[in-house]
Amino acid sequence: ALPILCTDGIVFVVDSVDVERMEEAKTELYKITKISENQGVPVLIVANKQDLRNSLSLSEMEKMLALHELGSCTPWHIQPTCAIIGDGLKEGLEKLHEMIIKRRKMLKQQKKKR
């Protein structure tokens, strides 16, 4: 994997129907968020295919991806989406933007204190 430099936010897309690959998705998500350059970087989890009847609920996905274990230093938001028609994408990106702004303000305040 190539190092990701100067990351402000991470968009992680998950197929809400693919239960078999949820464990693999969790492993990848943890790999990405544990890279030192990415620690504390806000994560938007895009729960795609939420329009399908057999899709997992957000709470099921939250459990399967163990999002609560990401730690308090990693802000995250899980957004239900249907990429084909664009449902939820705008809302998810707006939430990611809010988390990025909040983090930038926090980092600025930390620098001032030094």
Order of alpha helices (4+ residues) and beta strands (2+ residues): beta-alpha-beta-alpha-beta-alpha
